[in-house]
């Protein structure tokens, strides 16, 4: 399913459509990662790891994240979406 389209410039640059920027939560200076999976190219915001994934990587034998941790994560997500929202 195609969400939208971009046109490639002579210099090899593209513009990311506004609806995609909002879905990815990206703005000026954001870094995007491109990955080839079989015959598709996947684009995602670079460094997008949940706090739970980071915690599991650092402390593999630790207790699972508490509800308070999830609330903090939701608060950070809301703040970043508001910060990078088009006004």
PyMOL commands that set and color helices and strands:
alter all, ss='L'
color gray80, all
select helices_A, chain A and resi 18-24+51-58+67-83
alter helices_A, ss='H'
color red, helices_A
select strands_A, chain A and resi 32-37+40-45
alter strands_A, ss='S'
color yellow, strands_A
deselect
rebuild
show_as cartoon
